[in-house]
Amino acid sequence: MVKKDARVDAYIAKAAEFARPILIELRARVHANCPDVVETIKWGMPAFEYLGPFAGMASFKKHAVFMFWKHDLILKDDEKAKEAMGSFGCIKETKDLPTKAQFAKYLKLAMELNENGVKVERKKTRPATPVAMHPEFKAALARDKKAKAGFDGLAPGRQREYVEWIAEAKKDETRARRLEQAIEWLADGKPRNWKYMNC
């Protein structure tokens, strides 16, 4: 029996018009080839689980993506994956998808990897070099308690996104615009890239 999550239905309904047929087709292909897959939402996007993390999909303003959790073991060094965060690059229409037969082959391999308990060896990353908070950003946060609380409530990586965004501004007027926007978003409890999280 197909196990669908109403949150995935809602995600598809809110997606851009071009993306809906792509997401519907991807979802149908996953269920057709892996009847025991379980739908969920992870990181604000539809995800599929089969004996552990399996695959996911997302839509953005101008493209959609589909990604295998163990992409490197399934598609290896496929150049398409470098176009976007997904395993098949930027998908702008259903004809950009692999053939149904090729997609089924990839899914079968992904299923076998999970059935056999194969783990992906994650590359160790070096700790990020600290970025100093720009003095104007520090002062703006000190003046706005709500924005400061919003900033303090973010995970370190999300805080870094704001700090880098402000620090990277080359012109004073650009920095001023970014500061104003950052304070507004932080007061609302929004991370820097909140617009892309609810596509």
KOLDREN-590681 format. One line per 2 residues: number of its first residue (from 1); their letters; for each residue x, y, z of N, C-alpha, C, O. Coordinates in pm, whole numbers, padded with zeros to 5 digits. Layout:
% residues N
NUM> a> X/Y/Z/X/Y/Z/X/Y/Z/X/Y/Z | ...
***
This chain:
% residues 199
1> mv> 00084/-00120/00000/00000/00000/00000/00088/00126/00000/00183/00134/00077 | 00056/00222/-00085/00133/00345/-00096/00115/00428/00031/00002/00455/00073
3> kk> 00228/00469/00090/00223/00549/00212/00259/00692/00175/00375/00724/00153 | 00157/00779/00169/00181/00918/00133/00164/01008/00254/00084/00980/00344
5> da> 00239/01116/00256/00236/01212/00366/00165/01338/00316/00202/01394/00212 | 00064/01381/00387/-00014/01499/00346/00074/01624/00335/00044/01716/00259
7> rv> 00181/01627/00412/00271/01744/00405/00339/01753/00268/00370/01862/00220 | 00364/01636/00206/00423/01635/00072/00320/01687/-00029/00355/01761/-00121
9> da> 00193/01648/-00011/00087/01702/-00096/00084/01854/-00086/00075/01923/-00187 | 00093/01905/00035/00089/02050/00058/00209/02118/-00006/00197/02225/-00065
11> yi> 00326/02056/00006/00449/02111/-00054/00432/02123/-00205/00464/02227/-00263 | 00383/02016/-00268/00364/02016/-00413/00262/02123/-00453/00281/02193/-00552
13> ak> 00154/02134/-00378/00049/02232/-00409/00102/02375/-00402/00056/02461/-00477 | 00200/02402/-00314/00255/02536/-00299/00371/02563/-00395/00415/02677/-00407
15> aa> 00421/02459/-00462/00534/02475/-00553/00494/02559/-00674/00376/02573/-00704 | 00594/02614/-00741/00568/02691/-00864/00498/02601/-00965/00516/02479/-00965
17> ef> 00419/02662/-01051/00336/02585/-01145/00420/02491/-01232/00380/02377/-01256 | 00537/02538/-01278/00621/02454/-01363/00671/02330/-01288/00692/02224/-01348
19> ar> 00689/02344/-01156/00750/02236/-01077/00652/02126/-01038/00694/02013/-01015 | 00524/02158/-01030/00427/02058/-00982/00430/01929/-01062/00437/01822/-01001
21> pi> 00424/01932/-01198/00426/01806/-01272/00556/01727/-01251/00556/01604/-01253 | 00666/01800/-01231/00795/01734/-01207/00791/01659/-01074/00827/01542/-01066
23> li> 00747/01729/-00968/00741/01668/-00835/00642/01550/-00832/00669/01448/-00770 | 00529/01566/-00899/00429/01459/-00904/00487/01336/-00974/00468/01223/-00930
25> el> 00559/01360/-01085/00620/01249/-01160/00729/01180/-01078/00736/01057/-01074 | 00814/01257/-01012/00920/01199/-00929/00861/01114/-00818/00905/01002/-00794
27> ra> 00761/01168/-00751/00695/01097/-00642/00635/00966/-00693/00650/00862/-00629 | 00568/00971/-00807/00506/00851/-00863/00610/00746/-00898/00590/00627/-00876
29> rv> 00723/00790/-00953/00829/00696/-00989/00890/00629/-00867/00919/00509/-00868 | 00909/00708/-00761/00965/00650/-00639/00870/00543/-00585/00914/00432/-00552
31> ha> 00742/00574/-00575/00645/00478/-00521/00629/00356/-00612/00609/00245/-00563 | 00637/00375/-00743/00621/00263/-00836/00735/00164/-00825/00715/00044/-00843
33> nc> 00854/00214/-00794/00972/00127/-00791/01012/00083/-00650/01089/-00012/-00634 | 00958/00151/-00550/00990/00117/-00411/00863/00126/-00328/00842/00224/-00257
35> pd> 00776/00023/-00337/00646/00029/-00270/00652/00049/-00118/00556/00098/-00059 | 00764/00012/-00055/00774/00025/00090/00835/00158/00136/00863/00177/00254
37> vv> 00855/00249/00041/00914/00378/00076/00817/00454/00168/00695/00440/00157 | 00874/00534/00257/00794/00615/00350/00827/00761/00322/00943/00801/00317
39> et> 00722/00842/00304/00741/00984/00280/00751/01060/00412/00693/01021/00513 | 00826/01168/00408/00834/01257/00522/00879/01394/00473/00894/01415/00353
41> ik> 00901/01485/00564/00958/01616/00530/01084/01631/00613/01082/01614/00735 | 01195/01662/00546/01322/01686/00615/01381/01814/00558/01382/01835/00437
43> wg> 01429/01900/00646/01487/02028/00605/01389/02107/00519/01429/02179/00428 | 01259/02091/00548/01156/02166/00477/01124/02115/00338/01051/02180/00263
45> mp> 01178/01998/00301/01157/01943/00167/01106/01799/00176/01133/01731/00274 | 01033/01753/00074/00988/01613/00073/01108/01518/00071/01204/01537/-00004
47> af> 01100/01416/00155/01207/01317/00163/01145/01178/00160/01029/01159/00198 | 01222/01081/00114/01177/00943/00106/01274/00858/00187/01395/00871/00176
49> ey> 01216/00769/00270/01299/00680/00351/01267/00536/00317/01151/00498/00299 | 01373/00456/00308/01358/00313/00286/01475/00249/00360/01588/00252/00313
51> lg> 01446/00191/00474/01551/00135/00561/01656/00241/00592/01776/00213/00597 | 01609/00362/00613/01699/00474/00643/01683/00582/00538/01598/00570/00449
53> pf> 01763/00689/00546/01756/00796/00447/01776/00740/00306/01862/00654/00284 | 01697/00789/00212/01695/00728/00079/01710/00833/-00032/01805/00830/-00110
55> ag> 01614/00927/-00038/01616/01028/-00143/01530/01147/-00102/01462/01143/00000 | 01534/01251/-00182/01451/01369/-00155/01432/01451/-00281/01499/01427/-00383
57> ma> 01343/01545/-00275/01318/01633/-00389/01282/01771/-00337/01241/01787/-00222 | 01298/01870/-00423/01266/02007/-00383/01239/02090/-00507/01280/02055/-00618
59> sf> 01169/02200/-00486/01148/02294/-00597/01195/02431/-00553/01185/02468/-00436 | 01245/02506/-00650/01292/02641/-00626/01222/02733/-00726/01126/02691/-00791
61> kk> 01266/02855/-00740/01196/02950/-00827/01197/02908/-00973/01098/02925/-01043 | 01310/02852/-01020/01320/02823/-01163/01358/02679/-01194/01370/02643/-01311
63> ha> 01377/02597/-01094/01410/02457/-01121/01370/02370/-01002/01343/02418/-00892 | 01368/02240/-01028/01343/02141/-00923/01464/02049/-00918/01545/02046/-01011
65> vf> 01475/01974/-00809/01586/01879/-00796/01537/01748/-00734/01436/01744/-00664 | 01611/01644/-00761/01590/01515/-00696/01728/01468/-00654/01822/01473/-00733
67> mf> 01741/01421/-00529/01873/01379/-00484/01866/01246/-00409/01777/01222/-00328 | 01964/01162/-00440/01980/01037/-00366/02068/01064/-00245/02167/01136/-00255
69> wk> 02033/01006/-00133/02112/01024/-00011/02253/00972/-00032/02350/01030/00017 | 02265/00861/-00106/02396/00801/-00133/02435/00825/-00279/02479/00735/-00350
71> hd> 02418/00948/-00320/02441/00988/-00459/02576/00938/-00514/02582/00880/-00622 | 02683/00961/-00438/02817/00926/-00488/02831/00777/-00519/02912/00740/-00605
73> li> 02755/00692/-00452/02763/00549/-00478/02670/00507/-00591/02683/00396/-00645 | 02577/00594/-00628/02478/00559/-00731/02516/00620/-00866/02521/00550/-00967
75> lk> 02541/00751/-00868/02573/00819/-00994/02720/00854/-01007/02762/00905/-01111 | 02796/00827/-00905/02941/00850/-00903/02975/00993/-00946/02931/01089/-00882
77> dd> 03053/01010/-01053/03101/01143/-01092/03018/01206/-01203/03074/01274/-01289 | 02890/01187/-01203/02803/01242/-01306/02810/01394/-01302/02784/01456/-01198
79> ek> 02844/01455/-01415/02859/01601/-01424/02729/01676/-01397/02732/01789/-01348 | 02615/01616/-01428/02485/01681/-01410/02467/01727/-01265/02409/01833/-01239
81> ak> 02517/01646/-01173/02498/01677/-01031/02568/01805/-00989/02535/01862/-00885 | 02663/01851/-01067/02735/01973/-01031/02655/02098/-01067/02690/02209/-01025
83> ea> 02547/02081/-01146/02465/02195/-01186/02377/02247/-01072/02343/02365/-01068 | 02340/02159/-00980/02250/02195/-00871/02274/02097/-00758/02356/02006/-00770
85> mg> 02201/02115/-00648/02224/02026/-00534/02171/01886/-00557/02200/01796/-00478 | 02093/01864/-00662/02033/01733/-00687/02119/01639/-00767/02221/01679/-00824
87> sf> 02077/01514/-00773/02150/01411/-00846/02138/01425/-00997/02222/01372/-01070 | 02035/01495/-01046/02014/01509/-01190/02027/01654/-01236/01976/01688/-01343
89> gc> 02092/01737/-01160/02109/01877/-01196/01978/01954/-01186/01886/01913/-01115 | 01971/02066/-01258/01850/02150/-01258/01744/02084/-01347/01768/02058/-01465
91> ik> 01628/02058/-01289/01518/01998/-01364/01415/02107/-01386/01355/02158/-01291 | 01394/02144/-01513/01301/02252/-01544/01170/02202/-01604/01071/02274/-01606
93> et> 01171/02078/-01652/01050/02015/-01703/01069/01864/-01697/01182/01816/-01681 | 00961/01789/-01709/00969/01643/-01691/01062/01578/-01791/01119/01472/-01762
95> kd> 01080/01637/-01909/01168/01575/-02009/01316/01582/-01966/01400/01515/-02026 | 01347/01663/-01864/01484/01669/-01812/01516/01549/-01722/01632/01528/-01686
97> lp> 01415/01472/-01685/01436/01355/-01598/01500/01241/-01677/01485/01234/-01799 | 01571/01152/-01608/01620/01032/-01677/01499/00951/-01725/01387/00973/-01678
99> tk> 01521/00858/-01817/01411/00773/-01862/01358/00695/-01742/01428/00680/-01641 | 01235/00645/-01754/01177/00567/-01645/01263/00445/-01614/01279/00408/-01498
101> aq> 01318/00382/-01717/01402/00263/-01698/01530/00299/-01624/01572/00227/-01533 | 01594/00411/-01662/01718/00452/-01596/01691/00493/-01452/01767/00460/-01361
103> fa> 01582/00565/-01432/01544/00607/-01297/01520/00484/-01209/01564/00480/-01094 | 01450/00384/-01263/01422/00261/-01188/01552/00190/-01152/01564/00133/-01043
105> ky> 01649/00193/-01243/01779/00130/-01217/01850/00200/-01100/01906/00135/-01012 | 01847/00332/-01101/01910/00409/-00992/01840/00378/-00858/01906/00357/-00756
107> lk> 01706/00377/-00861/01631/00349/-00738/01662/00210/-00684/01677/00191/-00564 | 01672/00112/-00774/01702/-00025/-00733/01838/-00030/-00664/01854/-00096/-00561
109> la> 01935/00039/-00721/02068/00043/-00660/02063/00111/-00523/02126/00065/-00428 | 01988/00221/-00513/01974/00291/-00385/01909/00201/-00281/01950/00200/-00165
111> me> 01809/00125/-00323/01743/00031/-00232/01840/-00076/-00184/01846/-00108/-00066 | 01918/-00132/-00278/02014/-00237/-00243/02119/-00186/-00144/02158/-00258/-00052
113> ln> 02164/-00062/-00165/02263/-00004/-00072/02206/00001/00069/02275/-00033/00166 | 02080/00045/00082/02018/00053/00215/01990/-00086/00271/02009/-00109/00391
115> en> 01946/-00179/00186/01920/-00316/00232/02045/-00384/00284/02041/-00464/00377 | 02159/-00349/00222/02287/-00410/00263/02359/-00329/00370/02470/-00363/00410
117> gv> 02295/-00223/00418/02353/-00144/00527/02478/-00067/00487/02559/-00034/00573 | 02494/-00038/00359/02612/00035/00312/02605/00180/00360/02503/00247/00344
119> kv> 02712/00225/00420/02719/00362/00471/02802/00447/00376/02895/00398/00312 | 02768/00573/00368/02846/00667/00287/02955/00724/00375/02929/00773/00485
121> er> 03076/00717/00325/03186/00774/00402/03186/00924/00377/03213/00970/00266 | 03157/00999/00480/03152/01145/00468/03294/01201/00475/03375/01162/00559
123> kk> 03322/01294/00385/03454/01357/00386/03465/01447/00507/03373/01523/00538 | 03576/01436/00574/03597/01523/00690/03624/01663/00640/03704/01685/00549
125> tr> 03557/01757/00701/03579/01896/00663/03657/01967/00772/03645/01937/00891 | 03736/02061/00729/03810/02141/00826/03716/02241/00890/03625/02291/00824
127> pa> 03737/02271/01015/03651/02372/01078/03661/02503/00999/03768/02541/00954 | 03549/02569/00984/03546/02695/00911/03626/02802/00983/03626/02809/01106
129> tp> 03694/02883/00905/03771/02992/00963/03674/03094/01020/03579/03134/00953 | 03696/03136/01144/03603/03233/01203/03597/03363/01123/03699/03410/01072
131> va> 03479/03419/01113/03460/03547/01044/03421/03648/01152/03328/03625/01230 | 03494/03759/01153/03465/03862/01253/03335/03934/01219/03310/03967/01104
133> mh> 03254/03957/01320/03129/04031/01299/03164/04177/01275/03239/04238/01351 | 03107/04233/01169/03131/04374/01136/03079/04460/01251/02971/04435/01304
135> pe> 03155/04562/01290/03114/04647/01403/02974/04709/01386/02901/04723/01484 | 02938/04746/01262/02806/04804/01240/02695/04701/01264/02587/04736/01312
137> fk> 02722/04576/01231/02624/04469/01255/02609/04447/01405/02498/04430/01456 | 02722/04448/01474/02720/04430/01620/02640/04542/01686/02559/04517/01776
139> aa> 02662/04664/01640/02591/04781/01696/02441/04773/01664/02358/04805/01749 | 02407/04732/01543/02266/04722/01504/02193/04617/01588/02079/04638/01628
141> la> 02259/04505/01614/02199/04402/01699/02182/04451/01842/02083/04419/01908 | 02280/04528/01890/02272/04581/02027/02154/04678/02042/02096/04689/02150
143> rd> 02119/04748/01933/02008/04845/01937/01871/04777/01926/01770/04835/01966 | 01866/04656/01873/01736/04590/01848/01732/04456/01922/01787/04356/01876
145> kk> 01665/04455/02038/01662/04335/02122/01595/04216/02052/01637/04102/02069 | 01491/04245/01975/01420/04138/01906/01510/04072/01800/01515/03949/01789
147> ak> 01581/04155/01723/01673/04103/01622/01788/04027/01689/01831/03923/01639 | 01837/04080/01801/01947/04012/01875/01901/03876/01923/01976/03778/01913
149> ag> 01779/03869/01974/01724/03741/02020/01709/03644/01903/01735/03525/01916 | 01666/03698/01787/01653/03615/01668/01787/03560/01624/01798/03443/01587
151> fd> 01890/03645/01628/02026/03603/01591/02079/03498/01688/02133/03396/01646 | 02063/03524/01818/02112/03431/01920/02042/03295/01914/02098/03193/01954
153> gl> 01918/03295/01863/01841/03171/01854/01878/03086/01733/01832/02972/01722 | 01959/03139/01642/01998/03064/01523/02114/02969/01553/02194/02993/01643
155> ap> 02121/02861/01476/02235/02769/01485/02360/02844/01441/02350/02940/01364 | 02479/02802/01487/02603/02873/01450/02621/02892/01299/02666/02998/01255
157> gr> 02587/02792/01220/02601/02803/01075/02511/02909/01016/02550/02979/00923 | 02390/02922/01072/02295/03023/01025/02341/03164/01068/02323/03261/00995
159> qr> 02401/03173/01187/02456/03301/01231/02569/03343/01136/02579/03460/01097 | 02651/03246/01101/02765/03272/01011/02717/03327/00876/02782/03414/00818
161> ey> 02604/03276/00826/02551/03324/00698/02526/03474/00703/02557/03547/00609 | 02469/03520/00814/02443/03664/00829/02574/03741/00843/02593/03844/00778
163> ve> 02662/03692/00927/02790/03761/00953/02869/03776/00823/02922/03884/00794 | 02876/03669/00744/02949/03674/00617/02882/03768/00517/02949/03844/00447
165> wi> 02749/03764/00512/02674/03847/00417/02702/03995/00442/02724/04071/00348 | 02702/04034/00568/02729/04174/00604/02876/04207/00578/02907/04311/00521
167> ae> 02967/04117/00619/03111/04142/00606/03156/04148/00460/03252/04218/00428 | 03088/04076/00371/03130/04071/00230/03088/04193/00149/03132/04209/00035
169> ak> 03005/04279/00205/02961/04400/00131/03081/04490/00106/03153/04526/00199 | 03102/04525/-00022/03219/04606/-00057/03192/04756/-00042/03284/04833/-00014
171> kd> 03067/04797/-00061/03033/04939/-00052/02952/04964/00075/02878/04878/00122 | 02969/05084/00129/02897/05121/00251/02746/05115/00232/02673/05071/00321
173> et> 02699/05162/00114/02554/05162/00090/02498/05019/00079/02385/04992/00120 | 02580/04928/00023/02538/04787/00015/02528/04729/00155/02433/04658/00187
175> ra> 02629/04759/00237/02628/04709/00375/02509/04765/00451/02445/04692/00527 | 02479/04892/00432/02365/04955/00501/02235/04887/00463/02151/04859/00549
177> rr> 02217/04859/00332/02096/04789/00286/02087/04650/00347/01981/04607/00393 | 02200/04580/00347/02201/04444/00404/02175/04445/00554/02104/04359/00607
179> le> 02231/04542/00623/02207/04554/00767/02059/04575/00797/02002/04511/00885 | 01999/04666/00722/01856/04694/00742/01772/04568/00717/01681/04536/00794
181> qa> 01805/04497/00610/01731/04375/00576/01754/04267/00682/01661/04197/00722 | 01880/04253/00726/01915/04151/00825/01841/04174/00956/01788/04080/01015
183> ie> 01837/04297/01001/01769/04330/01127/01620/04299/01116/01559/04245/01209 | 01561/04333/01001/01418/04306/00980/01390/04154/00983/01298/04109/01051
185> wl> 01472/04077/00910/01453/03932/00905/01478/03867/01041/01403/03779/01084 | 01583/03911/01108/01616/03854/01239/01508/03884/01342/01478/03800/01427
187> ad> 01450/04002/01335/01342/04037/01428/01222/03945/01407/01145/03920/01500 | 01207/03894/01285/01099/03799/01253/01144/03654/01276/01067/03561/01251
189> gk> 01268/03634/01323/01319/03499/01349/01355/03421/01224/01357/03298/01225 | 01385/03495/01114/01413/03428/00987/01563/03408/00965/01642/03498/00992
191> pr> 01602/03289/00916/01742/03272/00877/01771/03351/00750/01677/03393/00681 | 01893/03371/00718/01935/03452/00602/01871/03402/00472/01825/03484/00392
193> nw> 01867/03271/00449/01815/03216/00324/01674/03160/00339/01639/03060/00276 | 01594/03226/00422/01457/03175/00451/01372/03166/00326/01284/03080/00319
195> ky> 01394/03250/00227/01310/03249/00106/01319/03117/00031/01223/03074/-00032 | 01436/03054/00038/01458/02929/-00036/01416/02806/00043/01416/02696/-00011
197> mn> 01382/02824/00167/01347/02709/00252/01201/02668/00237/01166/02555/00269 | 01116/02758/00190/00973/02729/00181/00924/02727/00038/00805/02748/00013
199> c> 01014/02701/-00058/00974/02701/-00199/00881/02584/-00225/00836/02565/-00338
***
